[in-house]
Amino acid sequence: MKVWEVQSHWGIDALTAIDRAAPVPGSGEIVVRMRAASVNYRDLLTVQGQGVGNELPLVPFSDGAGEVLEVDTGVTRVAPGDRVCPMFFPSWIDGGPTAEKRSDPLGGPRPGVLQEEMVLDAEAVAPVPEHLSMIEAATLPCAALTAWRALVVEGGLQADETVLLQGTGGVATFALQFAKALGARVIVISSSDEKLEQARGRGADHLINYRTTPEWQDAALEVTGGAGVDHILELGGRETINRSLQAARVGGKVLIIGVLSGFSQEIAMRSIYGKNLRLIGLSVGSRAHFEAMTAFVERHRIHPVIDTVLPFDSVPAALLRMQSARHIGKICLDFTI
Ligand SMILES: NC(=O)c1ccc[n+]([C@@H]2O[C@H](COP(=O)([O-])OP(=O)(O)OC[C@H]3O[C@@H](n4cnc5c(N)ncnc54)[C@H](OP(=O)(O)O)[C@@H]3O)[C@@H](O)[C@H]2O)c1
């Protein structure tokens, strides 16, 4: 069976497809025949050597979906033929985050999903919603769950509230779909008018081009009649964090998720205490969060927005597409073509 590894050095050019013997399940384990995977911005950082605690060689990518092929004797949670997603944090089943539960995400440091057959703990998978294809399901474990946890678990988003989303990538597009299904008002900022029009088609209420309106926080305040935004998904990092603090309403929440424009920035402390803001850092979520999200996805018949589907032998091309930032929604790999 084929496996993709980053081998001798970090970089997209070091990705190599190798052949390995088919795995066998150990105690309490299962083997999943992977059918699809999807790319997250994190995978790009990981392959370029910017992940924490990763060692070469590494099988990258956290998000995928497949069918259970084989289970160890005694495993009853899943059966051969079941359609499942591996969990981003295999050790985080439920409850709040702890260092231990967050210690071994897939795709770095633990081997990721770019394996035609993958051994997993039987507890570390969850069922795929019935109305989704394998490609669609492969987008859920990181991007969708992060958007869900930010808006629903940590944010407690209510129907009449306002949400601001940065860009039209994987996390932001799921957040748009979830927020609209919950009846919230959504402001989307993007570098592209064309992408903004597509966001409008998915229900976005207010559109701001952050290239032509670099002071987008003022435009967001205007949209809310000067009151400010209830929930801001902070994905940009260095270029966006202080603008997010300005755009938030008194008592609003800034959900700190991403670092698209860089990690470090001097923070406007006065806005945080002066406006009684709640800054909440979060990373993906537990299996219980995932199961609550997939129940919602099923109930609202939500279909993930797929940008591109490439064959399994095109892993470097998928990462280059993400690097180009031309995508909307998710870039996927189909292991069956
Ligand atoms: N904490 C977590 O658990 C977690 C989980 C998932 C992702 N993340 C992080 O969240 C971020 C987004 O991840 P993703 O996978 O959704 O990425 P993605 O699909 O690559 O999204 C990239 C998009 O973000 C927008 N963007 C880039 N720079 C921006 C800026 N300065 N201001 C506003 N928008 C900007 C652009 O949208 P337009 O082209 O429309 O401008 C770009 O296309 C990354 O930093 C990732 O590492 C964190």
The ligand as an SDF file (V2000), in Angstrom:
LIG
                    3D

 48 52  0  0  0  0  0  0  0  0999 V2000
   -6.5290   26.5700   16.1170 N   0  0  0  0  0  0  0  0  0  0  0  0
   -6.9400   25.5630   15.3600 C   0  0  0  0  0  0  0  0  0  0  0  0
   -7.3540   24.5090   15.8540 O   0  0  0  0  0  0  0  0  0  0  0  0
   -6.9360   25.7010   13.8890 C   0  0  0  0  0  0  0  0  0  0  0  0
   -7.6460   24.7930   13.0900 C   0  0  0  0  0  0  0  0  0  0  0  0
   -7.7030   25.0040   11.7240 C   0  0  0  0  0  0  0  0  0  0  0  0
   -7.0210   26.0880   11.1700 C   0  0  0  0  0  0  0  0  0  0  0  0
   -6.3050   26.9150   11.9770 N   0  0  0  0  0  0  0  0  0  0  0  0
   -5.6130   28.0800   11.4370 C   0  0  0  0  0  0  0  0  0  0  0  0
   -6.6130   28.9450   10.9020 O   0  0  0  0  0  0  0  0  0  0  0  0
   -6.0900   29.6120    9.7580 C   0  0  0  0  0  0  0  0  0  0  0  0
   -6.9920   29.3170    8.5720 C   0  0  0  0  0  0  0  0  0  0  0  0
   -6.8680   27.9530    8.2450 O   0  0  0  0  0  0  0  0  0  0  0  0
   -7.5590   27.3730    6.9240 P   0  0  0  0  0  0  0  0  0  0  0  0
   -7.1690   25.9400    6.8460 O   0  0  0  0  0  0  0  0  0  0  0  0
   -8.9850   27.7630    6.8770 O   0  0  0  0  0  0  0  0  0  0  0  0
   -6.7440   28.2030    5.8200 O   0  0  0  0  0  0  0  0  0  0  0  0
   -7.0080   28.4290    4.3010 P   0  0  0  0  0  0  0  0  0  0  0  0
   -8.0720   27.5240    3.7890 O   0  0  0  0  0  0  0  0  0  0  0  0
   -5.6720   28.3860    3.6440 O   0  0  0  0  0  0  0  0  0  0  0  0
   -7.5780   29.9280    4.2520 O   0  0  0  0  0  0  0  0  0  0  0  0
   -6.7800   30.9410    3.7420 C   0  0  0  0  0  0  0  0  0  0  0  0
   -7.6310   32.1760    3.4540 C   0  0  0  0  0  0  0  0  0  0  0  0
   -7.5920   33.0760    4.5510 O   0  0  0  0  0  0  0  0  0  0  0  0
   -7.6900   34.4050    4.0800 C   0  0  0  0  0  0  0  0  0  0  0  0
   -6.6290   35.2640    4.6150 N   0  0  0  0  0  0  0  0  0  0  0  0
   -5.2920   35.1440    4.4600 C   0  0  0  0  0  0  0  0  0  0  0  0
   -4.6490   36.1660    5.0320 N   0  0  0  0  0  0  0  0  0  0  0  0
   -5.6130   36.9610    5.5560 C   0  0  0  0  0  0  0  0  0  0  0  0
   -5.5880   38.1940    6.2490 C   0  0  0  0  0  0  0  0  0  0  0  0
   -4.4380   38.8070    6.5270 N   0  0  0  0  0  0  0  0  0  0  0  0
   -6.7660   38.7200    6.6310 N   0  0  0  0  0  0  0  0  0  0  0  0
   -7.9260   38.1140    6.3820 C   0  0  0  0  0  0  0  0  0  0  0  0
   -8.0140   36.9480    5.6990 N   0  0  0  0  0  0  0  0  0  0  0  0
   -6.8650   36.3850    5.3110 C   0  0  0  0  0  0  0  0  0  0  0  0
   -7.6310   34.3340    2.5750 C   0  0  0  0  0  0  0  0  0  0  0  0
   -8.9770   34.4260    2.1150 O   0  0  0  0  0  0  0  0  0  0  0  0
   -9.3440   35.3650    0.8760 P   0  0  0  0  0  0  0  0  0  0  0  0
   -8.6220   34.7680   -0.2870 O   0  0  0  0  0  0  0  0  0  0  0  0
  -10.8230   35.2840    0.8010 O   0  0  0  0  0  0  0  0  0  0  0  0
   -8.8350   36.7300    1.2310 O   0  0  0  0  0  0  0  0  0  0  0  0
   -7.0630   32.9600    2.2950 C   0  0  0  0  0  0  0  0  0  0  0  0
   -7.4950   32.4270    1.0630 O   0  0  0  0  0  0  0  0  0  0  0  0
   -4.6410   29.1300    9.6060 C   0  0  0  0  0  0  0  0  0  0  0  0
   -3.7700   30.0090   10.2700 O   0  0  0  0  0  0  0  0  0  0  0  0
   -4.6490   27.7820   10.3070 C   0  0  0  0  0  0  0  0  0  0  0  0
   -3.3760   27.4020   10.7650 O   0  0  0  0  0  0  0  0  0  0  0  0
   -6.2470   26.7350   13.3190 C   0  0  0  0  0  0  0  0  0  0  0  0
  1  2  1  0
  2  3  2  0
  2  4  1  0
  4  5  1  0
  4 48  2  0
  5  6  2  0
  6  7  1  0
  7  8  2  0
  8  9  1  0
  8 48  1  0
  9 10  1  0
  9 46  1  0
 10 11  1  0
 11 12  1  0
 11 44  1  0
 12 13  1  0
 13 14  1  0
 14 15  2  0
 14 16  1  0
 14 17  1  0
 17 18  1  0
 18 19  2  0
 18 20  1  0
 18 21  1  0
 21 22  1  0
 22 23  1  0
 23 24  1  0
 23 42  1  0
 24 25  1  0
 25 26  1  0
 25 36  1  0
 26 27  1  0
 26 35  1  0
 27 28  2  0
 28 29  1  0
 29 30  1  0
 29 35  2  0
 30 31  1  0
 30 32  2  0
 32 33  1  0
 33 34  2  0
 34 35  1  0
 36 37  1  0
 36 42  1  0
 37 38  1  0
 38 39  2  0
 38 40  1  0
 38 41  1  0
 42 43  1  0
 44 45  1  0
 44 46  1  0
 46 47  1  0
M  CHG  2   8   1  16  -1
M  END
$$$$
